[in-house]
Amino acid sequence: MTDSIENVKKTALKSLENMKAKDIVCLDVKPLTSMADFMIVASGTSKRHITAVAENVYIDAKHEGIKASMEGEPGSDWVLVDMFDVIVHIMTPDTRKFYDLEKLWTMSPDNNESND
């Protein structure tokens, strides 16, 4: 059992696909933060689906010997599975649109426009 970053990422993505998560996006955030190398964002079709997807990611990680923890209440709009170097966010489409993590984590100072 290995917990290389690539294995962790592969395990998370496979688990999300197996549970039919929607609009899966994997962001390389290494240049932006030291808290993780990758953030994976996915949508669930309902709060129940989000919980099931998150639990499956967590169980698959544990099965592979990957350290993981889950954040968020079952039945909520957003559940996070923290696998240290890979953080997985599963949320409702509305919550995902509101927080727009993809935009937040792909912004860089070079891409920001100034209104000066």
N, CA, C and O atoms as CSV, one atom per row, in Angstrom:
chain,resi,resn,atom,element,x,y,z
A,1,MET,N,N,0.839,-1.181,0.000
A,1,MET,CA,C,0.000,0.000,0.000
A,1,MET,C,C,0.883,1.243,0.000
A,1,MET,O,O,1.835,1.349,0.773
A,2,THR,N,N,0.555,2.160,-0.863
A,2,THR,CA,C,1.341,3.377,-0.976
A,2,THR,C,C,0.435,4.589,-0.892
A,2,THR,O,O,-0.737,4.535,-1.266
A,3,ASP,N,N,0.987,5.672,-0.401
A,3,ASP,CA,C,0.199,6.887,-0.356
A,3,ASP,C,C,0.907,8.004,-1.116
A,3,ASP,O,O,0.883,9.161,-0.697
A,4,SER,N,N,1.543,7.647,-2.248
A,4,SER,CA,C,2.139,8.677,-3.093
A,4,SER,C,C,1.023,9.612,-3.550
A,4,SER,O,O,-0.142,9.224,-3.639
A,5,ILE,N,N,1.408,10.842,-3.832
A,5,ILE,CA,C,0.402,11.834,-4.229
A,5,ILE,C,C,-0.367,11.373,-5.463
A,5,ILE,O,O,-1.583,11.546,-5.536
A,6,GLU,N,N,0.325,10.793,-6.421
A,6,GLU,CA,C,-0.355,10.322,-7.642
A,6,GLU,C,C,-1.349,9.205,-7.313
A,6,GLU,O,O,-2.440,9.164,-7.882
A,7,ASN,N,N,-0.984,8.304,-6.403
A,7,ASN,CA,C,-1.884,7.227,-6.007
A,7,ASN,C,C,-3.109,7.783,-5.270
A,7,ASN,O,O,-4.232,7.321,-5.476
A,8,VAL,N,N,-2.881,8.763,-4.425
A,8,VAL,CA,C,-3.986,9.382,-3.683
A,8,VAL,C,C,-4.945,10.043,-4.661
A,8,VAL,O,O,-6.159,9.861,-4.574
A,9,LYS,N,N,-4.393,10.809,-5.590
A,9,LYS,CA,C,-5.218,11.487,-6.596
A,9,LYS,C,C,-5.990,10.473,-7.439
A,9,LYS,O,O,-7.186,10.640,-7.680
A,10,LYS,N,N,-5.306,9.431,-7.882
A,10,LYS,CA,C,-5.936,8.396,-8.711
A,10,LYS,C,C,-7.064,7.700,-7.944
A,10,LYS,O,O,-8.129,7.447,-8.507
A,11,THR,N,N,-6.839,7.394,-6.675
A,11,THR,CA,C,-7.856,6.739,-5.846
A,11,THR,C,C,-9.082,7.623,-5.718
A,11,THR,O,O,-10.210,7.151,-5.859
A,12,ALA,N,N,-8.866,8.913,-5.448
A,12,ALA,CA,C,-9.990,9.845,-5.295
A,12,ALA,C,C,-10.780,9.978,-6.592
A,12,ALA,O,O,-12.009,9.912,-6.583
A,13,LEU,N,N,-10.079,10.165,-7.701
A,13,LEU,CA,C,-10.767,10.336,-8.987
A,13,LEU,C,C,-11.549,9.085,-9.379
A,13,LEU,O,O,-12.676,9.184,-9.865
A,14,LYS,N,N,-10.960,7.916,-9.171
A,14,LYS,CA,C,-11.650,6.662,-9.495
A,14,LYS,C,C,-12.900,6.503,-8.634
A,14,LYS,O,O,-13.950,6.094,-9.129
A,15,SER,N,N,-12.787,6.822,-7.360
A,15,SER,CA,C,-13.920,6.710,-6.455
A,15,SER,C,C,-15.046,7.656,-6.864
A,15,SER,O,O,-16.218,7.278,-6.852
A,16,LEU,N,N,-14.687,8.887,-7.226
A,16,LEU,CA,C,-15.700,9.856,-7.674
A,16,LEU,C,C,-16.400,9.370,-8.936
A,16,LEU,O,O,-17.622,9.462,-9.053
A,17,GLU,N,N,-15.622,8.857,-9.872
A,17,GLU,CA,C,-16.205,8.344,-11.117
A,17,GLU,C,C,-17.108,7.151,-10.854
A,17,GLU,O,O,-18.189,7.052,-11.433
A,18,ASN,N,N,-16.673,6.239,-9.982
A,18,ASN,CA,C,-17.478,5.055,-9.663
A,18,ASN,C,C,-18.819,5.423,-9.033
A,18,ASN,O,O,-19.812,4.720,-9.220
A,19,MET,N,N,-18.842,6.524,-8.288
A,19,MET,CA,C,-20.079,6.956,-7.626
A,19,MET,C,C,-20.873,7.950,-8.473
A,19,MET,O,O,-21.856,8.530,-8.013
A,20,LYS,N,N,-20.432,8.135,-9.707
A,20,LYS,CA,C,-21.115,8.990,-10.673
A,20,LYS,C,C,-21.221,10.444,-10.220
A,20,LYS,O,O,-22.244,11.098,-10.426
A,21,ALA,N,N,-20.144,10.941,-9.597
A,21,ALA,CA,C,-20.075,12.370,-9.285
A,21,ALA,C,C,-20.055,13.124,-10.612
A,21,ALA,O,O,-19.610,12.591,-11.628
A,22,LYS,N,N,-20.528,14.340,-10.599
A,22,LYS,CA,C,-20.651,15.143,-11.821
A,22,LYS,C,C,-19.562,16.205,-11.889
A,22,LYS,O,O,-19.070,16.674,-10.863
A,23,ASP,N,N,-19.194,16.576,-13.107
A,23,ASP,CA,C,-18.300,17.709,-13.364
A,23,ASP,C,C,-17.041,17.681,-12.494
A,23,ASP,O,O,-16.737,18.650,-11.797
A,24,ILE,N,N,-16.328,16.585,-12.541
A,24,ILE,CA,C,-15.118,16.414,-11.734
A,24,ILE,C,C,-13.978,17.234,-12.333
A,24,ILE,O,O,-13.664,17.120,-13.518
A,25,VAL,N,N,-13.364,18.068,-11.481
A,25,VAL,CA,C,-12.248,18.906,-11.900
A,25,VAL,C,C,-11.116,18.714,-10.900
A,25,VAL,O,O,-11.326,18.795,-9.690
A,26,CYS,N,N,-9.914,18.460,-11.413
A,26,CYS,CA,C,-8.731,18.303,-10.572
A,26,CYS,C,C,-7.828,19.508,-10.799
A,26,CYS,O,O,-7.382,19.753,-11.920
A,27,LEU,N,N,-7.558,20.263,-9.731
A,27,LEU,CA,C,-6.751,21.472,-9.812
A,27,LEU,C,C,-5.383,21.245,-9.170
A,27,LEU,O,O,-5.292,20.748,-8.048
A,28,ASP,N,N,-4.347,21.604,-9.874
A,28,ASP,CA,C,-2.991,21.557,-9.329
A,28,ASP,C,C,-2.776,22.872,-8.589
A,28,ASP,O,O,-2.624,23.919,-9.219
A,29,VAL,N,N,-2.762,22.827,-7.256
A,29,VAL,CA,C,-2.632,24.043,-6.452
A,29,VAL,C,C,-1.257,24.173,-5.794
A,29,VAL,O,O,-1.056,25.037,-4.939
A,30,LYS,N,N,-0.318,23.324,-6.186
A,30,LYS,CA,C,1.035,23.384,-5.614
A,30,LYS,C,C,1.649,24.780,-5.668
A,30,LYS,O,O,2.247,25.219,-4.686
A,31,PRO,N,N,1.517,25.499,-6.805
A,31,PRO,CA,C,2.146,26.826,-6.860
A,31,PRO,C,C,1.425,27.877,-5.998
A,31,PRO,O,O,1.966,28.957,-5.759
A,32,LEU,N,N,0.218,27.565,-5.537
A,32,LEU,CA,C,-0.590,28.562,-4.842
A,32,LEU,C,C,-0.648,28.407,-3.329
A,32,LEU,O,O,-0.911,29.376,-2.617
A,33,THR,N,N,-0.403,27.188,-2.827
A,33,THR,CA,C,-0.545,26.952,-1.396
A,33,THR,C,C,0.327,25.782,-0.960
A,33,THR,O,O,0.694,24.922,-1.761
A,34,SER,N,N,0.644,25.772,0.311
A,34,SER,CA,C,1.407,24.642,0.850
A,34,SER,C,C,0.496,23.637,1.545
A,34,SER,O,O,0.968,22.612,2.034
A,35,MET,N,N,-0.812,23.920,1.594
A,35,MET,CA,C,-1.712,23.024,2.323
A,35,MET,C,C,-2.070,21.766,1.546
A,35,MET,O,O,-2.488,20.778,2.149
A,36,ALA,N,N,-1.920,21.775,0.230
A,36,ALA,CA,C,-2.235,20.596,-0.584
A,36,ALA,C,C,-1.582,20.751,-1.950
A,36,ALA,O,O,-1.243,21.856,-2.375
A,37,ASP,N,N,-1.414,19.628,-2.623
A,37,ASP,CA,C,-0.893,19.665,-3.991
A,37,ASP,C,C,-2.029,19.714,-5.012
A,37,ASP,O,O,-1.908,20.340,-6.064
A,38,PHE,N,N,-3.137,19.038,-4.681
A,38,PHE,CA,C,-4.273,18.999,-5.599
A,38,PHE,C,C,-5.574,19.222,-4.846
A,38,PHE,O,O,-5.737,18.784,-3.708
A,39,MET,N,N,-6.494,19.909,-5.503
A,39,MET,CA,C,-7.863,20.027,-5.022
A,39,MET,C,C,-8.745,19.456,-6.115
A,39,MET,O,O,-8.627,19.803,-7.290
A,40,ILE,N,N,-9.628,18.573,-5.692
A,40,ILE,CA,C,-10.572,17.984,-6.629
A,40,ILE,C,C,-11.953,18.495,-6.237
A,40,ILE,O,O,-12.345,18.422,-5.073
A,41,VAL,N,N,-12.678,19.006,-7.209
A,41,VAL,CA,C,-14.016,19.540,-6.981
A,41,VAL,C,C,-14.987,18.733,-7.834
A,41,VAL,O,O,-14.746,18.502,-9.018
A,42,ALA,N,N,-16.087,18.308,-7.217
A,42,ALA,CA,C,-17.100,17.532,-7.937
A,42,ALA,C,C,-18.477,17.904,-7.405
A,42,ALA,O,O,-18.608,18.421,-6.296
A,43,SER,N,N,-19.487,17.640,-8.197
A,43,SER,CA,C,-20.866,17.897,-7.788
A,43,SER,C,C,-21.601,16.587,-7.574
A,43,SER,O,O,-21.313,15.574,-8.211
A,44,GLY,N,N,-22.557,16.636,-6.662
A,44,GLY,CA,C,-23.474,15.532,-6.448
A,44,GLY,C,C,-24.847,15.937,-6.938
A,44,GLY,O,O,-25.136,17.126,-7.080
A,45,THR,N,N,-25.688,14.963,-7.194
A,45,THR,CA,C,-27.024,15.252,-7.727
A,45,THR,C,C,-28.026,15.589,-6.627
A,45,THR,O,O,-29.099,16.122,-6.913
A,46,SER,N,N,-27.692,15.286,-5.381
A,46,SER,CA,C,-28.547,15.589,-4.234
A,46,SER,C,C,-27.682,15.561,-2.980
A,46,SER,O,O,-26.533,15.123,-3.023
A,47,LYS,N,N,-28.227,16.023,-1.881
A,47,LYS,CA,C,-27.479,15.997,-0.622
A,47,LYS,C,C,-27.156,14.556,-0.219
A,47,LYS,O,O,-26.078,14.277,0.307
A,48,ARG,N,N,-28.082,13.663,-0.465
A,48,ARG,CA,C,-27.856,12.246,-0.158
A,48,ARG,C,C,-26.728,11.672,-1.025
A,48,ARG,O,O,-25.891,10.906,-0.546
A,49,HIS,N,N,-26.721,12.053,-2.301
A,49,HIS,CA,C,-25.681,11.606,-3.211
A,49,HIS,C,C,-24.316,12.159,-2.778
A,49,HIS,O,O,-23.319,11.437,-2.823
A,50,ILE,N,N,-24.262,13.416,-2.366
A,50,ILE,CA,C,-23.019,14.030,-1.901
A,50,ILE,C,C,-22.455,13.243,-0.724
A,50,ILE,O,O,-21.261,12.947,-0.691
A,51,THR,N,N,-23.299,12.906,0.230
A,51,THR,CA,C,-22.870,12.129,1.394
A,51,THR,C,C,-22.339,10.766,0.968
A,51,THR,O,O,-21.286,10.335,1.438
A,52,ALA,N,N,-23.054,10.092,0.087
A,52,ALA,CA,C,-22.634,8.759,-0.373
A,52,ALA,C,C,-21.303,8.831,-1.122
A,52,ALA,O,O,-20.437,7.976,-0.934
A,53,VAL,N,N,-21.141,9.838,-1.958
A,53,VAL,CA,C,-19.897,9.992,-2.709
A,53,VAL,C,C,-18.729,10.234,-1.750
A,53,VAL,O,O,-17.683,9.596,-1.868
A,54,ALA,N,N,-18.910,11.156,-0.804
A,54,ALA,CA,C,-17.851,11.470,0.158
A,54,ALA,C,C,-17.477,10.245,0.988
A,54,ALA,O,O,-16.296,9.972,1.204
A,55,GLU,N,N,-18.482,9.511,1.449
A,55,GLU,CA,C,-18.212,8.308,2.234
A,55,GLU,C,C,-17.449,7.284,1.410
A,55,GLU,O,O,-16.563,6.606,1.929
A,56,ASN,N,N,-17.784,7.166,0.131
A,56,ASN,CA,C,-17.099,6.216,-0.740
A,56,ASN,C,C,-15.631,6.619,-0.960
A,56,ASN,O,O,-14.741,5.768,-0.937
A,57,VAL,N,N,-15.390,7.905,-1.170
A,57,VAL,CA,C,-14.013,8.386,-1.325
A,57,VAL,C,C,-13.223,8.065,-0.058
A,57,VAL,O,O,-12.096,7.575,-0.128
A,58,TYR,N,N,-13.816,8.341,1.088
A,58,TYR,CA,C,-13.175,8.083,2.377
A,58,TYR,C,C,-12.863,6.586,2.558
A,58,TYR,O,O,-11.752,6.223,2.944
A,59,ILE,N,N,-13.834,5.740,2.280
A,59,ILE,CA,C,-13.664,4.282,2.431
A,59,ILE,C,C,-12.606,3.756,1.463
A,59,ILE,O,O,-11.769,2.936,1.841
A,60,ASP,N,N,-12.643,4.225,0.216
A,60,ASP,CA,C,-11.648,3.787,-0.766
A,60,ASP,C,C,-10.248,4.225,-0.347
A,60,ASP,O,O,-9.284,3.476,-0.514
A,61,ALA,N,N,-10.137,5.423,0.189
A,61,ALA,CA,C,-8.838,5.901,0.666
A,61,ALA,C,C,-8.326,5.005,1.789
A,61,ALA,O,O,-7.174,4.572,1.761
A,62,LYS,N,N,-9.163,4.729,2.760
A,62,LYS,CA,C,-8.766,3.880,3.884
A,62,LYS,C,C,-8.368,2.486,3.400
A,62,LYS,O,O,-7.396,1.905,3.881
A,63,HIS,N,N,-9.134,1.958,2.439
A,63,HIS,CA,C,-8.843,0.637,1.871
A,63,HIS,C,C,-7.457,0.608,1.221
A,63,HIS,O,O,-6.784,-0.424,1.233
A,64,GLU,N,N,-7.035,1.735,0.657
A,64,GLU,CA,C,-5.731,1.833,0.003
A,64,GLU,C,C,-4.629,2.220,0.987
A,64,GLU,O,O,-3.477,2.393,0.591
A,65,GLY,N,N,-4.978,2.356,2.265
A,65,GLY,CA,C,-3.984,2.725,3.271
A,65,GLY,C,C,-3.662,4.208,3.296
A,65,GLY,O,O,-2.622,4.614,3.814
A,66,ILE,N,N,-4.553,5.018,2.734
A,66,ILE,CA,C,-4.357,6.469,2.666
A,66,ILE,C,C,-5.027,7.120,3.874
A,66,ILE,O,O,-6.189,6.841,4.172
A,67,LYS,N,N,-4.300,7.973,4.556
A,67,LYS,CA,C,-4.875,8.710,5.685
A,67,LYS,C,C,-5.899,9.693,5.146
A,67,LYS,O,O,-5.636,10.413,4.183
A,68,ALA,N,N,-7.075,9.718,5.776
A,68,ALA,CA,C,-8.141,10.601,5.301
A,68,ALA,C,C,-9.057,10.976,6.454
A,68,ALA,O,O,-9.173,10.251,7.442
A,69,SER,N,N,-9.700,12.116,6.305
A,69,SER,CA,C,-10.741,12.524,7.246
A,69,SER,C,C,-11.849,13.205,6.454
A,69,SER,O,O,-11.622,13.743,5.370
A,70,MET,N,N,-13.044,13.169,7.013
A,70,MET,CA,C,-14.203,13.785,6.364
A,70,MET,C,C,-14.663,14.977,7.181
A,70,MET,O,O,-14.676,14.934,8.411
A,71,GLU,N,N,-15.041,16.040,6.487
A,71,GLU,CA,C,-15.562,17.248,7.122
A,71,GLU,C,C,-16.915,17.552,6.499
A,71,GLU,O,O,-17.087,17.432,5.286
A,72,GLY,N,N,-17.863,17.941,7.317
A,72,GLY,CA,C,-19.197,18.270,6.823
A,72,GLY,C,C,-20.208,17.267,7.336
A,72,GLY,O,O,-19.910,16.083,7.497
A,73,GLU,N,N,-21.379,17.747,7.584
A,73,GLU,CA,C,-22.450,16.908,8.106
A,73,GLU,C,C,-23.100,16.096,6.989
A,73,GLU,O,O,-23.268,16.592,5.875
A,74,PRO,N,N,-23.464,14.854,7.285
A,74,PRO,CA,C,-24.237,14.091,6.296
A,74,PRO,C,C,-25.506,14.865,5.932
A,74,PRO,O,O,-26.189,15.394,6.809
A,75,GLY,N,N,-25.809,14.924,4.670
A,75,GLY,CA,C,-26.994,15.638,4.217
A,75,GLY,C,C,-26.771,17.126,4.006
A,75,GLY,O,O,-27.728,17.876,3.815
A,76,SER,N,N,-25.507,17.562,4.040
A,76,SER,CA,C,-25.246,18.987,3.831
A,76,SER,C,C,-24.951,19.266,2.357
A,76,SER,O,O,-24.853,18.348,1.542
A,77,ASP,N,N,-24.816,20.544,2.039
A,77,ASP,CA,C,-24.558,20.982,0.665
A,77,ASP,C,C,-23.114,20.778,0.235
A,77,ASP,O,O,-22.800,20.854,-0.953
A,78,TRP,N,N,-22.225,20.516,1.211
A,78,TRP,CA,C,-20.800,20.452,0.902
A,78,TRP,C,C,-20.123,19.518,1.887
A,78,TRP,O,O,-20.208,19.720,3.098
A,79,VAL,N,N,-19.457,18.507,1.379
A,79,VAL,CA,C,-18.671,17.595,2.211
A,79,VAL,C,C,-17.265,17.554,1.622
A,79,VAL,O,O,-17.084,17.509,0.405
A,80,LEU,N,N,-16.284,17.569,2.505
A,80,LEU,CA,C,-14.882,17.591,2.107
A,80,LEU,C,C,-14.213,16.319,2.614
A,80,LEU,O,O,-14.441,15.901,3.750
A,81,VAL,N,N,-13.397,15.713,1.779
A,81,VAL,CA,C,-12.570,14.592,2.205
A,81,VAL,C,C,-11.124,15.068,2.106
A,81,VAL,O,O,-10.618,15.353,1.021
A,82,ASP,N,N,-10.479,15.146,3.256
A,82,ASP,CA,C,-9.103,15.629,3.340
A,82,ASP,C,C,-8.164,14.438,3.347
A,82,ASP,O,O,-8.145,13.649,4.292
A,83,MET,N,N,-7.390,14.319,2.286
A,83,MET,CA,C,-6.408,13.251,2.162
A,83,MET,C,C,-5.013,13.873,2.156
A,83,MET,O,O,-4.099,13.386,1.489
A,84,PHE,N,N,-4.873,14.959,2.914
A,84,PHE,CA,C,-3.639,15.708,3.134
A,84,PHE,C,C,-3.121,16.373,1.875
A,84,PHE,O,O,-3.338,17.574,1.712
A,85,ASP,N,N,-2.461,15.683,0.990
A,85,ASP,CA,C,-1.949,16.314,-0.229
A,85,ASP,C,C,-3.012,16.481,-1.301
A,85,ASP,O,O,-2.815,17.203,-2.279
A,86,VAL,N,N,-4.136,15.811,-1.110
A,86,VAL,CA,C,-5.263,15.900,-2.035
A,86,VAL,C,C,-6.519,16.176,-1.211
A,86,VAL,O,O,-6.852,15.428,-0.292
A,87,ILE,N,N,-7.205,17.260,-1.555
A,87,ILE,CA,C,-8.438,17.614,-0.859
A,87,ILE,C,C,-9.583,17.512,-1.858
A,87,ILE,O,O,-9.533,18.092,-2.942
A,88,VAL,N,N,-10.613,16.765,-1.477
A,88,VAL,CA,C,-11.753,16.522,-2.361
A,88,VAL,C,C,-12.974,17.254,-1.814
A,88,VAL,O,O,-13.368,17.059,-0.664
A,89,HIS,N,N,-13.568,18.103,-2.658
A,89,HIS,CA,C,-14.781,18.831,-2.308
A,89,HIS,C,C,-15.932,18.267,-3.130
A,89,HIS,O,O,-15.854,18.214,-4.357
A,90,ILE,N,N,-17.002,17.843,-2.455
A,90,ILE,CA,C,-18.193,17.375,-3.160
A,90,ILE,C,C,-19.335,18.271,-2.696
A,90,ILE,O,O,-19.585,18.398,-1.498
A,91,MET,N,N,-20.024,18.890,-3.646
A,91,MET,CA,C,-21.062,19.850,-3.266
A,91,MET,C,C,-22.204,19.892,-4.269
A,91,MET,O,O,-22.112,19.359,-5.375
A,92,THR,N,N,-23.289,20.546,-3.843
A,92,THR,CA,C,-24.410,20.735,-4.754
A,92,THR,C,C,-23.982,21.705,-5.854
A,92,THR,O,O,-23.080,22.514,-5.641
A,93,PRO,N,N,-24.611,21.636,-7.019
A,93,PRO,CA,C,-24.258,22.582,-8.084
A,93,PRO,C,C,-24.417,24.046,-7.657
A,93,PRO,O,O,-23.586,24.879,-8.019
A,94,ASP,N,N,-25.459,24.369,-6.901
A,94,ASP,CA,C,-25.670,25.754,-6.461
A,94,ASP,C,C,-24.560,26.221,-5.518
A,94,ASP,O,O,-24.067,27.342,-5.639
A,95,THR,N,N,-24.172,25.358,-4.582
A,95,THR,CA,C,-23.093,25.702,-3.655
A,95,THR,C,C,-21.786,25.848,-4.418
A,95,THR,O,O,-21.001,26.759,-4.158
A,96,ARG,N,N,-21.567,24.963,-5.340
A,96,ARG,CA,C,-20.343,25.015,-6.147
A,96,ARG,C,C,-20.283,26.307,-6.951
A,96,ARG,O,O,-19.231,26.941,-7.036
A,97,LYS,N,N,-21.397,26.693,-7.531
A,97,LYS,CA,C,-21.443,27.932,-8.309
A,97,LYS,C,C,-21.205,29.143,-7.412
A,97,LYS,O,O,-20.494,30.069,-7.802
A,98,PHE,N,N,-21.787,29.149,-6.223
A,98,PHE,CA,C,-21.658,30.266,-5.299
A,98,PHE,C,C,-20.205,30.466,-4.854
A,98,PHE,O,O,-19.693,31.585,-4.891
A,99,TYR,N,N,-19.544,29.383,-4.435
A,99,TYR,CA,C,-18.171,29.492,-3.922
A,99,TYR,C,C,-17.122,29.511,-5.026
A,99,TYR,O,O,-16.030,30.044,-4.827
A,100,ASP,N,N,-17.431,28.947,-6.175
A,100,ASP,CA,C,-16.569,28.973,-7.357
A,100,ASP,C,C,-15.100,28.681,-7.029
A,100,ASP,O,O,-14.206,29.469,-7.337
A,101,LEU,N,N,-14.883,27.522,-6.394
A,101,LEU,CA,C,-13.531,27.145,-5.992
A,101,LEU,C,C,-12.575,27.030,-7.172
A,101,LEU,O,O,-11.389,27.336,-7.049
A,102,GLU,N,N,-13.088,26.592,-8.307
A,102,GLU,CA,C,-12.230,26.469,-9.483
A,102,GLU,C,C,-11.603,27.821,-9.827
A,102,GLU,O,O,-10.409,27.898,-10.115
A,103,LYS,N,N,-12.397,28.869,-9.797
A,103,LYS,CA,C,-11.871,30.200,-10.100
A,103,LYS,C,C,-10.940,30.666,-8.986
A,103,LYS,O,O,-9.864,31.199,-9.257
A,104,LEU,N,N,-11.343,30.473,-7.761
A,104,LEU,CA,C,-10.542,30.894,-6.618
A,104,LEU,C,C,-9.156,30.268,-6.641
A,104,LEU,O,O,-8.157,30.953,-6.424
A,105,TRP,N,N,-9.095,28.956,-6.905
A,105,TRP,CA,C,-7.816,28.254,-6.841
A,105,TRP,C,C,-7.029,28.283,-8.133
A,105,TRP,O,O,-5.939,27.714,-8.190
A,106,THR,N,N,-7.537,28.920,-9.168
A,106,THR,CA,C,-6.754,29.055,-10.400
A,106,THR,C,C,-6.348,30.499,-10.629
A,106,THR,O,O,-5.687,30.805,-11.622
A,107,MET,N,N,-6.731,31.390,-9.727
A,107,MET,CA,C,-6.337,32.790,-9.852
A,107,MET,C,C,-4.872,32.938,-9.471
A,107,MET,O,O,-4.395,32.306,-8.528
A,108,SER,N,N,-4.182,33.761,-10.197
A,108,SER,CA,C,-2.814,34.104,-9.824
A,108,SER,C,C,-2.665,35.609,-9.961
A,108,SER,O,O,-3.428,36.226,-10.705
A,109,PRO,N,N,-1.715,36.219,-9.276
A,109,PRO,CA,C,-1.556,37.663,-9.370
A,109,PRO,C,C,-1.372,38.140,-10.817
A,109,PRO,O,O,-1.792,39.244,-11.164
A,110,ASP,N,N,-0.755,37.323,-11.647
A,110,ASP,CA,C,-0.533,37.710,-13.042
A,110,ASP,C,C,-1.829,37.783,-13.844
A,110,ASP,O,O,-1.913,38.503,-14.839
A,111,ASN,N,N,-2.844,37.029,-13.400
A,111,ASN,CA,C,-4.107,36.983,-14.131
A,111,ASN,C,C,-5.135,37.981,-13.613
A,111,ASN,O,O,-6.170,38.176,-14.250
A,112,ASN,N,N,-4.880,38.611,-12.484
A,112,ASN,CA,C,-5.833,39.565,-11.932
A,112,ASN,C,C,-5.722,40.909,-12.634
A,112,ASN,O,O,-4.632,41.435,-12.860
A,113,GLU,N,N,-6.879,41.443,-12.967
A,113,GLU,CA,C,-6.889,42.751,-13.594
A,113,GLU,C,C,-7.097,43.811,-12.528
A,113,GLU,O,O,-7.840,43.596,-11.570
A,114,SER,N,N,-6.466,44.916,-12.685
A,114,SER,CA,C,-6.596,46.018,-11.742
A,114,SER,C,C,-7.568,47.040,-12.281
A,114,SER,O,O,-7.627,47.283,-13.487
A,115,ASN,N,N,-8.335,47.643,-11.377
A,115,ASN,CA,C,-9.286,48.694,-11.769
A,115,ASN,C,C,-8.714,50.072,-11.501
A,115,ASN,O,O,-9.461,51.048,-11.423
A,116,ASP,N,N,-7.394,50.168,-11.357
A,116,ASP,CA,C,-6.768,51.472,-11.042
A,116,ASP,C,C,-6.895,52.437,-12.184
A,116,ASP,O,O,-6.428,53.571,-12.089
